[in-house]
Amino acid sequence: MKKIFFLALIVTSCSSSRKTGSGELPSCIQTKIEAFTKLPKHEQPQNVIEYEYKGKKVYYVTMPCCDFYNEVYDSNCNLLGHPDGGFTGKGDGKLPDFNAEKKKGKIVWEKTKSN
């Protein structure tokens, strides 16, 4: 009986929403994070940071290396653009004011350092 209870507790805690200082993460962002953890360590993004941008929550994904675009998603996982990164380091030009306008950054996921 104890084993069943413990297993149920693990399943429940693994499937529950991650909470940030400003509330729960959207399920699509949780799904992205879960997918990141399944990638080889050298392909995993460095972190996901929740920001306020133009009055809305957005999620900035720092990619594993300098030549990749960093990504910004809204709460519905729509890709808003790439404010930086890439070969030039200047992103794709779709969010030119992102770095100046982002506020209240909070890391909601970070790649583990092991391995």
CNS distance restraints for C-alpha pairs under 8 A (distance, minus, plus):
assign (resid   1 and name CA) (resid   5 and name CA) 6.34 0.50 0.50
assign (resid   2 and name CA) (resid   6 and name CA) 6.07 0.50 0.50
assign (resid   3 and name CA) (resid   7 and name CA) 6.07 0.50 0.50
assign (resid   4 and name CA) (resid   8 and name CA) 6.08 0.50 0.50
assign (resid   5 and name CA) (resid   9 and name CA) 6.12 0.50 0.50
assign (resid   6 and name CA) (resid  10 and name CA) 6.28 0.50 0.50
assign (resid   7 and name CA) (resid  11 and name CA) 6.22 0.50 0.50
assign (resid   8 and name CA) (resid  12 and name CA) 6.03 0.50 0.50
assign (resid   9 and name CA) (resid  13 and name CA) 6.09 0.50 0.50
assign (resid  10 and name CA) (resid  14 and name CA) 6.05 0.50 0.50
assign (resid  11 and name CA) (resid  15 and name CA) 6.17 0.50 0.50
assign (resid  12 and name CA) (resid  16 and name CA) 6.12 0.50 0.50
assign (resid  17 and name CA) (resid  24 and name CA) 6.23 0.50 0.50
assign (resid  17 and name CA) (resid  25 and name CA) 6.63 0.50 0.50
assign (resid  17 and name CA) (resid  27 and name CA) 7.33 0.50 0.50
assign (resid  17 and name CA) (resid  30 and name CA) 7.60 0.50 0.50
assign (resid  18 and name CA) (resid  24 and name CA) 5.78 0.50 0.50
assign (resid  18 and name CA) (resid  25 and name CA) 5.79 0.50 0.50
assign (resid  18 and name CA) (resid  30 and name CA) 7.41 0.50 0.50
assign (resid  19 and name CA) (resid  23 and name CA) 5.45 0.50 0.50
assign (resid  19 and name CA) (resid  24 and name CA) 4.25 0.50 0.50
assign (resid  19 and name CA) (resid  25 and name CA) 6.06 0.50 0.50
assign (resid  20 and name CA) (resid  24 and name CA) 5.83 0.50 0.50
assign (resid  20 and name CA) (resid  25 and name CA) 6.85 0.50 0.50
assign (resid  20 and name CA) (resid 106 and name CA) 7.97 0.50 0.50
assign (resid  20 and name CA) (resid 108 and name CA) 6.43 0.50 0.50
assign (resid  21 and name CA) (resid 106 and name CA) 7.88 0.50 0.50
assign (resid  25 and name CA) (resid  29 and name CA) 6.47 0.50 0.50
assign (resid  25 and name CA) (resid  30 and name CA) 6.48 0.50 0.50
assign (resid  26 and name CA) (resid  30 and name CA) 6.44 0.50 0.50
assign (resid  26 and name CA) (resid  75 and name CA) 6.05 0.50 0.50
assign (resid  26 and name CA) (resid  76 and name CA) 7.23 0.50 0.50
assign (resid  27 and name CA) (resid  31 and name CA) 6.14 0.50 0.50
assign (resid  28 and name CA) (resid  32 and name CA) 6.29 0.50 0.50
assign (resid  28 and name CA) (resid  75 and name CA) 7.93 0.50 0.50
assign (resid  28 and name CA) (resid  76 and name CA) 6.75 0.50 0.50
assign (resid  28 and name CA) (resid  77 and name CA) 6.07 0.50 0.50
assign (resid  29 and name CA) (resid  33 and name CA) 6.23 0.50 0.50
assign (resid  29 and name CA) (resid  59 and name CA) 7.96 0.50 0.50
assign (resid  29 and name CA) (resid  75 and name CA) 7.51 0.50 0.50
assign (resid  29 and name CA) (resid  77 and name CA) 6.52 0.50 0.50
assign (resid  30 and name CA) (resid  34 and name CA) 6.18 0.50 0.50
assign (resid  31 and name CA) (resid  35 and name CA) 6.22 0.50 0.50
assign (resid  32 and name CA) (resid  36 and name CA) 6.23 0.50 0.50
assign (resid  33 and name CA) (resid  37 and name CA) 6.46 0.50 0.50
assign (resid  33 and name CA) (resid 109 and name CA) 7.32 0.50 0.50
assign (resid  34 and name CA) (resid  38 and name CA) 6.81 0.50 0.50
assign (resid  35 and name CA) (resid  39 and name CA) 6.88 0.50 0.50
assign (resid  36 and name CA) (resid  44 and name CA) 5.52 0.50 0.50
assign (resid  36 and name CA) (resid  45 and name CA) 6.92 0.50 0.50
assign (resid  37 and name CA) (resid  41 and name CA) 7.97 0.50 0.50
assign (resid  37 and name CA) (resid  44 and name CA) 6.86 0.50 0.50
assign (resid  37 and name CA) (resid 111 and name CA) 7.64 0.50 0.50
assign (resid  39 and name CA) (resid  43 and name CA) 6.05 0.50 0.50
assign (resid  39 and name CA) (resid  44 and name CA) 5.78 0.50 0.50
assign (resid  40 and name CA) (resid  44 and name CA) 6.46 0.50 0.50
assign (resid  41 and name CA) (resid 115 and name CA) 7.54 0.50 0.50
assign (resid  42 and name CA) (resid  64 and name CA) 6.89 0.50 0.50
assign (resid  43 and name CA) (resid  64 and name CA) 6.16 0.50 0.50
assign (resid  44 and name CA) (resid  63 and name CA) 7.21 0.50 0.50
assign (resid  44 and name CA) (resid  64 and name CA) 6.03 0.50 0.50
assign (resid  44 and name CA) (resid 111 and name CA) 7.01 0.50 0.50
assign (resid  45 and name CA) (resid  61 and name CA) 6.67 0.50 0.50
assign (resid  45 and name CA) (resid  62 and name CA) 5.56 0.50 0.50
assign (resid  45 and name CA) (resid  63 and name CA) 4.22 0.50 0.50
assign (resid  45 and name CA) (resid  64 and name CA) 4.69 0.50 0.50
assign (resid  45 and name CA) (resid 111 and name CA) 6.94 0.50 0.50
assign (resid  46 and name CA) (resid  61 and name CA) 7.60 0.50 0.50
assign (resid  46 and name CA) (resid  62 and name CA) 5.39 0.50 0.50
assign (resid  46 and name CA) (resid  63 and name CA) 5.83 0.50 0.50
assign (resid  46 and name CA) (resid  64 and name CA) 5.51 0.50 0.50
assign (resid  46 and name CA) (resid 110 and name CA) 6.04 0.50 0.50
assign (resid  46 and name CA) (resid 111 and name CA) 5.40 0.50 0.50
assign (resid  47 and name CA) (resid  61 and name CA) 6.01 0.50 0.50
assign (resid  47 and name CA) (resid  62 and name CA) 5.50 0.50 0.50
assign (resid  47 and name CA) (resid  63 and name CA) 7.66 0.50 0.50
assign (resid  47 and name CA) (resid 107 and name CA) 6.99 0.50 0.50
assign (resid  47 and name CA) (resid 108 and name CA) 7.67 0.50 0.50
assign (resid  47 and name CA) (resid 109 and name CA) 5.42 0.50 0.50
assign (resid  47 and name CA) (resid 110 and name CA) 4.18 0.50 0.50
assign (resid  47 and name CA) (resid 111 and name CA) 5.95 0.50 0.50
assign (resid  48 and name CA) (resid  59 and name CA) 6.34 0.50 0.50
assign (resid  48 and name CA) (resid  60 and name CA) 5.53 0.50 0.50
assign (resid  48 and name CA) (resid  61 and name CA) 4.61 0.50 0.50
assign (resid  48 and name CA) (resid  62 and name CA) 6.42 0.50 0.50
assign (resid  48 and name CA) (resid 107 and name CA) 5.93 0.50 0.50
assign (resid  48 and name CA) (resid 108 and name CA) 5.76 0.50 0.50
assign (resid  48 and name CA) (resid 109 and name CA) 5.16 0.50 0.50
assign (resid  48 and name CA) (resid 110 and name CA) 6.50 0.50 0.50
assign (resid  49 and name CA) (resid  59 and name CA) 5.57 0.50 0.50
assign (resid  49 and name CA) (resid  60 and name CA) 5.10 0.50 0.50
assign (resid  49 and name CA) (resid  61 and name CA) 6.60 0.50 0.50
assign (resid  49 and name CA) (resid 105 and name CA) 6.18 0.50 0.50
assign (resid  49 and name CA) (resid 106 and name CA) 5.38 0.50 0.50
assign (resid  49 and name CA) (resid 107 and name CA) 4.29 0.50 0.50
assign (resid  49 and name CA) (resid 108 and name CA) 5.64 0.50 0.50
assign (resid  49 and name CA) (resid 109 and name CA) 7.15 0.50 0.50
assign (resid  50 and name CA) (resid  57 and name CA) 6.67 0.50 0.50
assign (resid  50 and name CA) (resid  58 and name CA) 5.74 0.50 0.50
assign (resid  50 and name CA) (resid  59 and name CA) 4.62 0.50 0.50
assign (resid  50 and name CA) (resid  60 and name CA) 6.38 0.50 0.50
assign (resid  50 and name CA) (resid 104 and name CA) 7.81 0.50 0.50
assign (resid  50 and name CA) (resid 105 and name CA) 5.63 0.50 0.50
assign (resid  50 and name CA) (resid 106 and name CA) 5.25 0.50 0.50
assign (resid  50 and name CA) (resid 107 and name CA) 6.26 0.50 0.50
assign (resid  50 and name CA) (resid 108 and name CA) 6.47 0.50 0.50
assign (resid  51 and name CA) (resid  57 and name CA) 5.71 0.50 0.50
assign (resid  51 and name CA) (resid  58 and name CA) 5.36 0.50 0.50
assign (resid  51 and name CA) (resid  59 and name CA) 6.26 0.50 0.50
assign (resid  51 and name CA) (resid  60 and name CA) 7.35 0.50 0.50
assign (resid  51 and name CA) (resid 102 and name CA) 6.01 0.50 0.50
assign (resid  51 and name CA) (resid 103 and name CA) 5.62 0.50 0.50
assign (resid  51 and name CA) (resid 104 and name CA) 5.51 0.50 0.50
assign (resid  51 and name CA) (resid 105 and name CA) 4.65 0.50 0.50
assign (resid  51 and name CA) (resid 106 and name CA) 6.67 0.50 0.50
assign (resid  52 and name CA) (resid  56 and name CA) 5.33 0.50 0.50
assign (resid  52 and name CA) (resid  57 and name CA) 4.67 0.50 0.50
assign (resid  52 and name CA) (resid  58 and name CA) 6.12 0.50 0.50
assign (resid  52 and name CA) (resid 102 and name CA) 5.74 0.50 0.50
assign (resid  52 and name CA) (resid 103 and name CA) 5.04 0.50 0.50
assign (resid  52 and name CA) (resid 104 and name CA) 6.04 0.50 0.50
assign (resid  52 and name CA) (resid 105 and name CA) 7.34 0.50 0.50
assign (resid  53 and name CA) (resid  57 and name CA) 6.29 0.50 0.50
assign (resid  53 and name CA) (resid  58 and name CA) 6.46 0.50 0.50
assign (resid  53 and name CA) (resid  98 and name CA) 7.26 0.50 0.50
assign (resid  53 and name CA) (resid 101 and name CA) 6.19 0.50 0.50
assign (resid  53 and name CA) (resid 102 and name CA) 4.84 0.50 0.50
assign (resid  53 and name CA) (resid 103 and name CA) 6.45 0.50 0.50
assign (resid  54 and name CA) (resid 101 and name CA) 7.12 0.50 0.50
assign (resid  54 and name CA) (resid 102 and name CA) 7.63 0.50 0.50
assign (resid  56 and name CA) (resid  74 and name CA) 7.86 0.50 0.50
assign (resid  57 and name CA) (resid  74 and name CA) 6.52 0.50 0.50
assign (resid  57 and name CA) (resid  75 and name CA) 6.37 0.50 0.50
assign (resid  58 and name CA) (resid  72 and name CA) 6.56 0.50 0.50
assign (resid  58 and name CA) (resid  73 and name CA) 5.57 0.50 0.50
assign (resid  58 and name CA) (resid  74 and name CA) 4.54 0.50 0.50
assign (resid  58 and name CA) (resid  75 and name CA) 6.08 0.50 0.50
assign (resid  59 and name CA) (resid  72 and name CA) 5.45 0.50 0.50
assign (resid  59 and name CA) (resid  73 and name CA) 5.10 0.50 0.50
assign (resid  59 and name CA) (resid  74 and name CA) 6.30 0.50 0.50
assign (resid  59 and name CA) (resid  75 and name CA) 7.47 0.50 0.50
assign (resid  60 and name CA) (resid  70 and name CA) 7.16 0.50 0.50
assign (resid  60 and name CA) (resid  71 and name CA) 5.67 0.50 0.50
assign (resid  60 and name CA) (resid  72 and name CA) 4.46 0.50 0.50
assign (resid  60 and name CA) (resid  73 and name CA) 6.57 0.50 0.50
assign (resid  61 and name CA) (resid  70 and name CA) 5.69 0.50 0.50
assign (resid  61 and name CA) (resid  71 and name CA) 5.06 0.50 0.50
assign (resid  61 and name CA) (resid  72 and name CA) 6.28 0.50 0.50
assign (resid  62 and name CA) (resid  70 and name CA) 5.11 0.50 0.50
assign (resid  62 and name CA) (resid  71 and name CA) 6.94 0.50 0.50
assign (resid  63 and name CA) (resid  68 and name CA) 6.24 0.50 0.50
assign (resid  63 and name CA) (resid  69 and name CA) 6.90 0.50 0.50
assign (resid  63 and name CA) (resid  70 and name CA) 5.40 0.50 0.50
assign (resid  63 and name CA) (resid  71 and name CA) 7.73 0.50 0.50
assign (resid  64 and name CA) (resid  68 and name CA) 7.51 0.50 0.50
assign (resid  66 and name CA) (resid  85 and name CA) 6.01 0.50 0.50
assign (resid  66 and name CA) (resid  86 and name CA) 6.59 0.50 0.50
assign (resid  66 and name CA) (resid  87 and name CA) 7.57 0.50 0.50
assign (resid  66 and name CA) (resid  89 and name CA) 7.53 0.50 0.50
assign (resid  67 and name CA) (resid  85 and name CA) 6.08 0.50 0.50
assign (resid  67 and name CA) (resid  86 and name CA) 4.33 0.50 0.50
assign (resid  67 and name CA) (resid  87 and name CA) 5.03 0.50 0.50
assign (resid  67 and name CA) (resid  89 and name CA) 7.52 0.50 0.50
assign (resid  68 and name CA) (resid  85 and name CA) 5.63 0.50 0.50
assign (resid  68 and name CA) (resid  86 and name CA) 4.72 0.50 0.50
assign (resid  68 and name CA) (resid  87 and name CA) 7.48 0.50 0.50
assign (resid  69 and name CA) (resid  82 and name CA) 5.72 0.50 0.50
assign (resid  69 and name CA) (resid  83 and name CA) 7.78 0.50 0.50
assign (resid  69 and name CA) (resid  84 and name CA) 6.12 0.50 0.50
assign (resid  69 and name CA) (resid  85 and name CA) 4.28 0.50 0.50
assign (resid  69 and name CA) (resid  86 and name CA) 4.67 0.50 0.50
assign (resid  69 and name CA) (resid  89 and name CA) 7.98 0.50 0.50
assign (resid  69 and name CA) (resid  91 and name CA) 5.96 0.50 0.50
assign (resid  69 and name CA) (resid  92 and name CA) 7.83 0.50 0.50
assign (resid  70 and name CA) (resid  82 and name CA) 5.42 0.50 0.50
assign (resid  70 and name CA) (resid  83 and name CA) 6.78 0.50 0.50
assign (resid  70 and name CA) (resid  84 and name CA) 5.87 0.50 0.50
assign (resid  70 and name CA) (resid  85 and name CA) 5.56 0.50 0.50
assign (resid  70 and name CA) (resid  86 and name CA) 7.86 0.50 0.50
assign (resid  70 and name CA) (resid  91 and name CA) 7.45 0.50 0.50
assign (resid  71 and name CA) (resid  79 and name CA) 7.09 0.50 0.50
assign (resid  71 and name CA) (resid  80 and name CA) 7.73 0.50 0.50
assign (resid  71 and name CA) (resid  81 and name CA) 6.10 0.50 0.50
assign (resid  71 and name CA) (resid  82 and name CA) 4.82 0.50 0.50
assign (resid  71 and name CA) (resid  83 and name CA) 7.20 0.50 0.50
assign (resid  72 and name CA) (resid  79 and name CA) 5.95 0.50 0.50
assign (resid  72 and name CA) (resid  80 and name CA) 5.57 0.50 0.50
assign (resid  72 and name CA) (resid  81 and name CA) 5.66 0.50 0.50
assign (resid  72 and name CA) (resid  82 and name CA) 6.17 0.50 0.50
assign (resid  72 and name CA) (resid  83 and name CA) 7.49 0.50 0.50
assign (resid  73 and name CA) (resid  77 and name CA) 5.09 0.50 0.50
assign (resid  73 and name CA) (resid  78 and name CA) 5.32 0.50 0.50
assign (resid  73 and name CA) (resid  79 and name CA) 4.54 0.50 0.50
assign (resid  73 and name CA) (resid  80 and name CA) 5.47 0.50 0.50
assign (resid  73 and name CA) (resid  81 and name CA) 7.54 0.50 0.50
assign (resid  74 and name CA) (resid  78 and name CA) 5.48 0.50 0.50
assign (resid  74 and name CA) (resid  79 and name CA) 6.75 0.50 0.50
assign (resid  74 and name CA) (resid  80 and name CA) 6.73 0.50 0.50
assign (resid  80 and name CA) (resid  94 and name CA) 7.49 0.50 0.50
assign (resid  80 and name CA) (resid  95 and name CA) 7.60 0.50 0.50
assign (resid  81 and name CA) (resid  92 and name CA) 6.85 0.50 0.50
assign (resid  81 and name CA) (resid  93 and name CA) 7.81 0.50 0.50
assign (resid  81 and name CA) (resid  94 and name CA) 5.39 0.50 0.50
assign (resid  81 and name CA) (resid  95 and name CA) 6.04 0.50 0.50
assign (resid  82 and name CA) (resid  91 and name CA) 4.97 0.50 0.50
assign (resid  82 and name CA) (resid  92 and name CA) 5.39 0.50 0.50
assign (resid  82 and name CA) (resid  93 and name CA) 7.23 0.50 0.50
assign (resid  82 and name CA) (resid  94 and name CA) 6.70 0.50 0.50
assign (resid  82 and name CA) (resid  95 and name CA) 6.67 0.50 0.50
assign (resid  83 and name CA) (resid  90 and name CA) 6.67 0.50 0.50
assign (resid  83 and name CA) (resid  91 and name CA) 4.75 0.50 0.50
assign (resid  83 and name CA) (resid  92 and name CA) 6.52 0.50 0.50
assign (resid  83 and name CA) (resid  93 and name CA) 6.63 0.50 0.50
assign (resid  83 and name CA) (resid  94 and name CA) 6.87 0.50 0.50
assign (resid  83 and name CA) (resid  95 and name CA) 5.09 0.50 0.50
assign (resid  83 and name CA) (resid  96 and name CA) 6.22 0.50 0.50
assign (resid  83 and name CA) (resid  97 and name CA) 8.00 0.50 0.50
assign (resid  83 and name CA) (resid  98 and name CA) 6.23 0.50 0.50
assign (resid  83 and name CA) (resid  99 and name CA) 7.38 0.50 0.50
assign (resid  84 and name CA) (resid  89 and name CA) 5.36 0.50 0.50
assign (resid  84 and name CA) (resid  90 and name CA) 4.55 0.50 0.50
assign (resid  84 and name CA) (resid  91 and name CA) 3.69 0.50 0.50
assign (resid  84 and name CA) (resid  92 and name CA) 7.23 0.50 0.50
assign (resid  85 and name CA) (resid  89 and name CA) 4.07 0.50 0.50
assign (resid  85 and name CA) (resid  90 and name CA) 5.79 0.50 0.50
assign (resid  85 and name CA) (resid  91 and name CA) 4.97 0.50 0.50
assign (resid  86 and name CA) (resid  90 and name CA) 6.87 0.50 0.50
assign (resid  86 and name CA) (resid  91 and name CA) 5.77 0.50 0.50
assign (resid  97 and name CA) (resid 101 and name CA) 5.88 0.50 0.50
assign (resid  98 and name CA) (resid 102 and name CA) 5.67 0.50 0.50
